[in-house]
Structure formats: C-alpha cells, structure tokens
Amino acid sequence: MAFNVIKFTYSKTVIKQTIKFMKTIKLLAAIFIFAITFTSCTFDDEKIDPATEAYNKADHINGGIMYDKFWAAESDFDQANPVKATINAKADFFRCKQCHGWDGLGNAGSYINRNANANRPNIAAGNIYAMGQSKTAQELFDGFKKTAGRRDISYDLTTYNPTTNKAEGDKMPNLNQLLTDAQIWDLVKFMKEGMMDVSELYDATYTGTYPTGSMAITNVGKDGDAVKGKSYYNSNCAACHGAKGTTLNGTPHLIEGMTIGQFTRKKANEVQHKIHYGQLGSPMTGEFDITVSQMKDLYKALANETNFPN
C-alpha cells in the first residue's frame, strides 16, 4: 500500500513538471513566431531605393545602342513617335556619339579635329568615360534629366551656324522630351558598365587643340593576345567579313574605302563600339558580352597587316 502511494505521488510530480515544460515550450514558440512576424513586417515595410532598383533593371546594351543613335530601330525607342521626323532632319544634333565621340573623350579625343558645320554641332568638352566611373548612377541620371541649359525640341536647327549662331545648337537636347526614364537609366548603365576605356585598347597621341588638332593611333591591341584574337575573329566575324577582312558575305568589300584591318588600325576609336553594339541599320549585331580583354585580343589580331591587309 505504501508503495502505491509513493508511486502516485511521483507520477503527479512528473505530470506537473511536464505541464510546466510544455508551457515553457509554448511561450518560447509564441516569442519565436512574434519575432518572425515582426521581422517580416519590417522587411516588407522597408523602402527599396527606387534609383537602385531602376539601375538594376537598366540594360547597358540598349544604352550602348542609344548612345550611337537613340531612335534606331535596334533600340527600344517608339518608332511611331512623330518626333522622329524632326530628329532625322538634323540627326547629328541628337546623337550622343556625335558630341562626345565614340571614345567618350569629347573634343580632346578622336574628334579633336571634327569641325562643326551647318549639319553638326561643335564637339563637347569633357571625358564622359571618366565621368561615368567617378559619378554615382543617381548623379548621372540627374544630369541627363536636367532641363536648364538644354535645347528644346522646338528649336529651329536650320538656323544653326557654328560661327554666328551656335549657342542653342551646341546645347545638349532636352532628353525629357525624347526619352523615358527607363531609357535614360539604360544610358546611365552604359556609361558605368558598357563604355570601354580606349586607353586599354590602343595608344593615341593628340596634337594641338580642338578643332584643328590631330590624332595618331599606335600600338593597336597593346598587350593583347593575337592568337586568341584571331580565334575570336574566326568564330565571330569571319563568316561575314572573310578570313582576311576583305569581303562581305563572299564579295569584295571595303568600309569607307578600307578593309577591316585597315579600318581598325585607323579608326580604333570607332571600331570598338561597332563591335560591341553593332552596326546599326545593318545585319551586324553587337558582341554584347565581349570583354575588354577579348576586345584587346581582337584588336591585336587585326593590327597584323599580313593577316588583315590594307
């Protein structure tokens, strides 16, 4: 009988301890669930920087195409936009590359001798490649969005004269009248991630000052690997341009009177952009994923006058 009483008492103690333990578990579980819920709400309510989100969504490929000609069919510009007629009438007053150069160096680079005339403005000062690397994405976007000091789409460019009437024509166009915010972010991304530092691709000597200066290109491809470059050319270019860069789809062909090799050696500033983003208005699409190292290798191969003659 005594044994049974002790057993009963022990069982009650175990039950009490078990109940207490279960209550503790429930309390900890409630605290855990509350913490998770509170944390989740905090994350859900946390604001995402719209500029960061817009930049992350931006496309440097479209930006690179737009830098050449933002209203080209290859870009995402609305081809039905009636403003195209106005732009086409004076195209070089709207193309980014026209004022800043294929190399992004403005009037201190490859366009050091590109005089203005009735159909094209003066070349802008400043190195926009360096600007793209030094400024934040938001600063670049804000610069594109400025309206002060910008040329309105309504301005009559037929009155432009680089000697007597150049102030308005030399201004950057008001991009708010031409591009969406998303397209401007594409240009920003191109400046920060898509532009190539041409000083890594070739050496250039600039003599004099704009607009009567001159440029001499040497050491095309610099320390690139010509063997790798020739392999890249064979895989990506030869089908259209031929083994030696002298044909187009099997027919003798020159670009501005030059073979591919000769054109690259003379206009290394321009070729890098055309390879990267394509020759607009032609079947030649860009090598959008090409790296600086691959471009350097390709340039090194094209610098060889035996393999790629004049």
Steps between C-alpha positions, in 0.01 A plus 500: 500500500783738589667415169187599309478837677860583417443405141198723476682795654793460255260490208336827602841668522595381153169621364549845657852526361379391159223759502747769607741395223226508239396848610859614466518352149177673404631833634825466306309405186274803539804725541662344192189543288462860617863572415464350154179692436651826621814450294298412190290809538815707534643355176171543317470860610864588433527737208705394199705782349323567167822617336677176589206297376483697173874466444491126567224461241681715242658348188847615393443338159208727421701786650794430268274487197333824607837669546556442129147594389228491763214488250644209296276203427739284704425702816175493693406848381139529383536494123155657462601808700434802275809675639713272282446723197642800685796297627583346163507842335803595716611163633851597615357756739337215693749211491701462821806370315499806275575738785701269726681274253506121468771503765309727740789746513321790335704767324823385667476155343447354154273790401766761572481612136129449431386848407141610539299587192139569409408135560696417814585687821830562669642208697447520873783535748551243775576132542168323554668161544675637809177670604318167485756344730519785751136602540221301659221359288258748657729794418523390139124452477439845648742647247310341212170625642604865527293750308699816574750565224345238274370549145126477453373270225320796346822689426555556127836338425497622140619834641813342652827659398819400688640850455207732554220297661618197694387548861175303487615246245804407707285427804407147600138428402234487768484122545178526701329576169657201327562210737327317781659476843572132434687588181701764684593238760619280211734781393622532859576128514684520169717780636582311817528144369488498121754759388852374440811682609663545158838562661505126574449417131750727325733794549404837360696821466297820482668807356365854511155598619144477375396553226832496315682230695597154381511144630744217427412144605775248573550174686155367410409216734783596736585193709218287357543143375491491118446122490194525722384800300526314170305212650231746616489655152468161332212405730308825497598715201646297214169355382397845377829689459714219360821345631701817432231764551484593133157367405140513612307177460751384241508821292795743502406775741652812651379728780560863411754370251677284758522131590403387851863497612577840353182652641581368848855631487384844389175526697560290809299761689188410303538128433479403867148642527382347172629157608343535843159637399469431130487692175155654519287466190685187389485127579808540723387467859729570791719266699318614811692281743849571368747592775776760490751214493331336201476836320868557563581154359287566193665837444842339533409250229359769271816704541690237299522631142599158364193322631273802450648699211417849379 
